[in-house]
Amino acid sequence: MNGFAAHGLDEDAFGDKSGLQGGLKTFDAFPKTKPSYQAPSRRGGQWTVLILLICTVFSVSEFKTWYRGTENHHFSVEKGVSHDLQLNLDAVVQMPCDALHVNIQDASGDRILAGELLKKEATSWKLWMDKRNYETHGGAHEYQILSREDAGRLEAQEEDAHVHHVLGEIRRNPRRKFPKGPRLRRGDTVDSCRIYGSLEGNKVQGDFHITARGHGYSDFQGHLDHSTFNFSHMITELSFGPHYPTLLNPLDKTIATTESHYYKYQYFLSVVPTIYSNGLSALDTYSAAPPKTGSKNLVFTNQYAATSQSTALPESPYYIPGIFFKYNIEPILLLISEERSSLLSLLIRLVNTASGVMVTGGWIYQISGWVGELVRKKTRRSEGVLTGKQAEE
């Protein structure tokens, strides 16, 4: 009839197995139905397209995860002995430069005349407020008023804490200079002082403060009238370690204003030495490199957490108004390393993902077909059986 019986139901009739080459062609560890016994359907084609789309989406997601890598955080005791701590400051205080004293006192008893090491520049408070408003509307990091919470700012700080962002910003900013301030225009009131620059201090607990002339320290230039005090300030940058101006620290781009003349701002900082490493284990890198070395794939720096407190003081010689940054060096070391698995691992994950989707899709397709067939059979049976009332009629 169809010629199949003449072969005696011999499976060899399904393919040519003469010789080694023919045997290899027909050998298959996973037996499949012959194409002549397969019937394509629209439902099967749609399901195939859907499976391919799902495989593509999962594969792209796996590749992105592999490309970003994973970050490992590890706390350790600082092994090396370091003596110096670099402080970077860029702030504007709403008082004339000749009315301010800038100093550091640390736990070792040293007093550093920061006012002689940092640069002072007479400027206008209004100019910096205009610059703040322009940058805010221009899409830059928004300045933060200390009495308010800013969710967008917290997200920016979290982004800056990742290894790929830190290393990327450092590679794009090799000079690491302090930006120029707004230029004074004719008619601008020179009522403020910009204090900026970097200085080296002892790597111990200390107090960096900005006070008024004649308050807290003896001064031969005389005592200032309290009515001239105004410690409203804008901090563009405050960081410890190498100067990376594009990284956002907790106190960067913050503003604090007051209408009281005799006022005290206090910032309590917990400084944590931090190492960012890319491509290598941070622990191995730190063990092999001295603390002051650095490269495009290895950065030694510091990060800090900050809390603030401010209050109006009674006008008494027992109280000193000003801006005080009290910092403490934590006895720990944070190592953050970004690692990426090999290409072979990525290939294995892609194969596993595609295989899993196909197998699962095949099961779902078969189960849905069986369920549909059962429903259709039950429907046909219910339509072919007459009820008792219908039989009597």
C-alpha positions, -999 to 999 in steps of 0.1 A, spaced: 0 0 0 26 25 11 56 4 5 65 2 42 54 -35 47 77 -46 19 106 -37 42 93 -59 70 90 -29 94 128 -25 93 140 6 110 169 7 86 145 19 59 144 53 77 179 61 66 210 50 47 235 34 71 258 19 45 294 26 56 309 46 84 298 80 70 262 70 66 262 57 102 275 89 116 249 109 96 220 89 111 234 85 146 216 107 171 218 104 209 184 121 211 159 103 188 135 127 170 104 122 149 110 121 112 100 154 94 75 135 73 56 126 105 55 162 118 27 186 111 35 223 116 8 244 133 2 281 139 2 276 177 35 258 176 51 285 155 39 312 178 52 293 208 86 289 191 88 327 185 79 333 222 106 309 234 132 326 212 122 360 226 125 348 262 159 333 255 171 365 239 159 386 269 175 363 295 207 360 275 210 398 273 203 401 310 231 375 317 255 394 296 248 427 313 253 411 347 286 396 336 297 429 321 289 449 353 307 423 374 301 418 411 314 439 440 329 424 471 332 443 504 356 433 530 365 449 563 400 445 577 425 460 601 448 485 584 481 467 581 504 496 571 515 525 592 506 559 577 512 593 593 496 619 570 460 626 560 452 649 532 422 672 536 405 689 507 382 718 513 363 742 490 338 763 510 324 798 511 317 816 544 295 847 544 322 868 562 353 887 549 385 868 546 404 890 570 377 883 597 383 845 597 407 821 613 412 786 599 431 761 620 434 724 628 440 710 662 445 672 665 449 646 692 487 647 689 487 683 702 498 698 669 482 730 656 482 735 619 476 770 606 453 759 578 447 796 569 482 799 557 481 766 537 447 771 521 438 798 496 414 826 504 395 844 478 372 874 484 339 868 467 301 876 468 276 854 485 250 863 460 272 851 431 275 817 447 238 815 453 232 823 416 257 797 407 239 772 429 206 780 413 221 777 378 236 743 384 204 730 401 183 739 370 211 728 347 209 692 358 241 690 379 242 675 415 216 696 434 228 715 463 214 703 496 200 724 524 211 705 555 177 707 572 161 687 543 164 652 530 170 646 493 164 611 479 181 620 446 212 631 463 214 598 483 211 579 451 240 599 436 261 592 466 254 555 464 263 555 427 296 573 435 305 545 460 307 518 432 341 507 420 333 513 383 322 548 389 352 558 411 377 544 387 359 559 357 359 594 373 395 592 382 405 582 347 386 611 333 400 637 357 438 633 358 446 669 369 421 670 398 421 708 401 397 730 421 373 747 397 373 784 393 347 804 412 323 829 396 339 861 385 331 893 404 311 918 385 309 955 388 286 964 416 288 931 434 291 932 472 322 915 484 309 901 517 322 865 517 353 844 516 360 813 496 385 790 513 398 762 492 428 739 487 445 708 501 467 704 531 484 675 549 476 668 586 483 640 610 463 609 606 447 611 640 415 625 655 413 662 650 392 693 648 392 715 617 375 748 624 367 782 610 362 809 636 360 847 638 391 868 644 398 873 681 375 844 692 392 812 704 427 826 696 444 857 707 448 882 679 467 915 677 443 929 652 416 934 677 382 920 687 355 919 661 320 932 668 295 903 671 270 920 649 294 914 619 294 876 624 276 854 599 287 818 596 263 809 569 283 787 545 283 766 514 305 735 512 313 726 476 337 699 486 351 683 518 370 651 514 400 632 528 427 616 508 435 623 471 415 651 455 388 637 432 365 667 426 338 647 406 330 623 434 301 633 457 308 630 495 282 635 522 289 672 528 297 681 492 273 707 478 256 715 510 243 749 523 236 760 558 223 795 566 214 813 598 201 847 608 218 846 642 252 862 645 265 841 674 260 807 659 279 774 660 279 746 634 294 712 643 300 683 619 310 649 633 328 628 607 338 592 609 366 586 583 371 551 570 402 543 548 390 527 516 406 508 488 389 504 454 402 476 432 392 465 397 400 431 383 421 418 412 413 407 447 415 438 469 430 418 498 458 404 476 464 439 461 466 455 494 490 429 507 513 434 478 512 472 474 522 499 499 494 522 511 504 552 490 506 535 456 478 539 431 469 532 395 440 532 372 428 499 386 437 506 423 427 536 444 436 544 480 413 570 494 389 576 523 352 579 527 333 592 557 299 594 574 287 627 588 262 640 614 256 676 621 245 698 650 239 735 651 228 759 678 227 796 686 250 805 715 248 832 742 271 861 736 297 851 762 335 847 760 330 811 772 313 802 739 331 803 706 309 805 674 321 791 641 322 761 619 337 730 634 346 697 616 354 671 642 368 640 625 378 606 638 399 580 620 382 546 623 406 517 630 393 496 601 400 493 564 373 489 538 383 470 507 359 471 477 368 450 447 350 446 414 354 412 398 342 396 367 340 359 358 356 343 328 342 341 293 338 304 297 316 309 327 295 333 308 292 309 279 281 281 303 255 304 319 241 314 285 238 277 274 222 267 306 197 296 304 188 289 268 185 251 275 164 257 306 140 280 287 136 256 258 130 225 280 106 243 302 88 258 272 85 223 257 70 209 288 45 238 291 36 233 254 30 196 258 11 200 291 -11 227 276 -18 205 245 -28 176 267 -51 198 288 -67 212 257 -72 178 243 -89 166 275 -112 196 276 -122 190 239 -129 153 246 -150 161 276 -169 187 256 -176 163 228 -188 136 252 -212 160 270 -226 171 237 -233 135 225 -252 123 256 -289 130 259 -305 137 292 -334 115 305 -361 141 297 -348 144 262 -348 106 257 -385 104 268 -395 130 243 
